[in-house]
Amino acid sequence: MKHSLGAVAIAAALLTGNAVFSGSACAQTPPQTSRGTPDTATTPGFIKNSAQGVYAGDILARVRAIGIMPDSHASGSVLPTLGVTVNNAIVPELDFTYMILDNVGVELILGMSRHQLTSNLGHLGGVNVLPPTLLLQYHFNHAGKVRPYVGAGINYTRFWNSNLNAGGTPIEIRNHSVGPALQAGVDIQMTKYLFFNVDIKKIWMKTDTSLAGTDLGTLHIDPLIVGVGVGMKF
């Protein structure tokens, strides 16, 4: 009888120990998903994919070939009667964009061109134009490979190295101009850091003119600028 009670006690102890071990093992094993893999915790939010797209803190540098097509017209008493026109030009352009937010950037555009002026009186000479432009941009689809953008800002134009004259008498011009600027374009990513760019801008610029102290009026240049180039993300 004692041997029977001892056997029963040993069996009960073994069963109890096995139950405790099994419960501990189950507590340490993470729950399984429907696919049989552990259910790990996830962090909500967007994870940056550095292989494509642009994000806050990125710097974009672009080099473009641009075609400058002035929409020249004049206002005032004398200049409109002279039929003054400003010729087109093709020049290089450099710009830098700093991404303030994932979708918002600030762009500084740098370039220089020289334009020739003609009128009913003939060739009037040429003038250099330096128009640095600052734009606030909104980038659509910033995390994708095709990223359209629009921009608006302000343009400061410096006119210099002018040899404008009429019949040998120098035409004086105001050397500074400030006006609005609008922009639209698209970046198309080709590699992790390199992208193709197409860009179009409208800039409003003008200068007052005079001849031998006589006011001639204001020449509005207001070019449409179309550019194609490549850029790099830093």
Residue pairs with C-beta under 8 A, 6 or more apart in sequence:
30 38
30 39
30 40
31 38
31 39
32 38
32 39
33 39
46 143
48 55
49 143
50 192
51 192
52 143
52 144
52 145
52 189
52 192
53 142
53 143
53 144
53 145
53 147
53 189
54 60
54 99
54 102
54 105
54 139
54 142
54 147
54 187
54 233
55 99
55 102
55 142
55 143
56 99
56 100
56 101
56 102
57 99
58 98
58 99
58 233
58 234
59 96
59 97
59 98
59 99
59 233
59 234
60 96
60 97
60 98
60 99
60 105
60 187
60 231
60 232
60 233
60 234
61 94
61 95
61 96
61 97
61 231
61 232
61 234
62 94
62 95
62 96
62 97
62 197
62 199
62 229
62 230
62 231
62 232
63 92
63 93
63 94
63 229
63 230
63 231
64 92
64 93
64 94
64 95
64 197
64 199
64 227
64 228
64 229
65 90
65 91
65 92
65 93
65 227
65 228
65 229
66 90
66 91
66 92
66 93
66 111
66 199
66 225
66 226
66 227
67 88
67 89
67 90
67 225
67 226
67 227
68 88
68 89
68 90
68 91
68 113
68 115
68 223
68 225
69 88
69 223
69 224
69 225
69 226
70 85
70 86
70 87
70 88
70 115
70 221
70 222
70 223
71 220
71 221
71 222
71 223
71 224
72 84
72 85
72 86
72 219
72 220
72 221
72 222
73 80
73 220
73 222
74 80
74 82
74 84
74 217
74 218
74 219
74 220
75 217
75 218
75 220
76 215
76 216
76 217
76 218
77 215
77 216
77 217
78 214
78 215
78 216
78 217
79 209
79 216
79 217
79 218
79 219
80 217
81 120
82 119
82 120
82 121
82 216
83 119
83 120
84 117
84 118
84 119
84 124
84 219
85 117
85 118
85 119
86 115
86 116
86 117
86 219
86 221
87 115
87 116
87 117
87 118
89 113
89 114
89 115
91 111
91 112
91 113
92 111
93 109
93 110
93 111
93 227
93 229
94 109
94 110
94 111
95 107
95 108
95 109
95 110
96 107
96 108
97 105
97 106
97 107
97 108
97 137
98 105
98 106
99 105
99 139
100 106
102 139
102 142
102 143
103 138
103 139
103 140
103 142
104 136
104 137
104 138
104 139
105 136
105 137
105 139
105 149
106 134
106 135
106 136
106 137
107 134
107 135
107 137
107 151
107 153
107 183
108 132
108 133
108 134
108 135
109 132
109 133
109 134
109 135
109 201
110 132
111 130
111 131
112 128
112 129
112 130
113 128
113 129
114 126
114 127
114 128
114 129
114 161
115 126
115 127
115 129
115 221
116 123
116 125
116 126
117 123
117 124
117 125
117 126
117 127
117 164
118 124
119 166
121 166
121 167
124 164
124 165
124 166
124 171
125 162
125 163
125 164
125 165
125 171
126 162
126 163
126 164
127 159
127 160
127 161
127 162
127 163
127 164
127 173
128 159
128 160
128 161
128 162
129 157
129 158
129 159
129 205
129 221
130 157
130 158
130 159
130 160
131 155
131 156
131 157
131 158
131 203
131 205
132 155
132 156
133 153
133 154
133 155
133 156
133 181
133 201
133 203
134 153
134 154
134 155
135 151
135 152
135 153
135 181
135 183
136 151
136 152
136 153
137 149
137 150
137 151
137 183
138 149
138 150
138 151
139 147
139 148
139 149
140 147
140 148
140 149
141 147
141 148
145 188
145 189
146 186
146 187
146 188
146 189
147 186
147 187
147 188
147 189
148 184
148 185
148 186
149 183
149 184
149 185
149 186
149 187
150 183
150 184
151 181
151 182
151 183
151 184
151 185
152 180
152 181
152 182
152 183
153 180
153 181
153 183
154 178
154 179
154 180
154 181
155 177
155 178
155 179
155 180
155 181
155 203
155 204
155 205
156 176
156 177
156 178
157 176
157 177
157 178
157 179
157 203
157 205
158 175
158 176
159 173
159 174
159 175
159 176
159 177
159 207
160 175
162 171
162 173
164 170
164 171
164 173
164 209
165 171
166 211
169 211
169 212
170 211
171 209
171 210
171 211
171 216
172 209
172 210
172 211
173 207
173 208
173 209
173 219
174 207
174 208
174 209
175 207
177 205
177 206
177 207
179 203
179 204
179 205
179 206
180 203
180 204
181 201
181 202
181 203
181 204
182 201
182 202
183 199
183 200
183 201
183 202
184 199
184 200
185 197
185 198
185 199
185 200
185 227
186 197
186 198
187 195
187 196
187 197
187 231
188 195
188 196
188 197
189 195
190 196
193 232
193 233
193 234
194 230
194 231
194 232
194 233
195 230
195 231
195 232
195 233
196 229
196 230
196 231
197 227
197 228
197 229
197 230
197 231
198 227
198 228
199 225
199 226
199 227
199 228
199 229
200 224
200 225
200 226
200 227
201 224
201 225
201 227
202 222
202 223
202 224
202 225
203 222
203 223
203 225
204 220
204 222
205 220
205 221
205 222
205 223
206 218
206 219
206 220
206 221
206 222
207 218
207 219
207 221
208 215
208 217
208 218
208 219
209 215
209 216
209 217
209 218
209 219
210 216
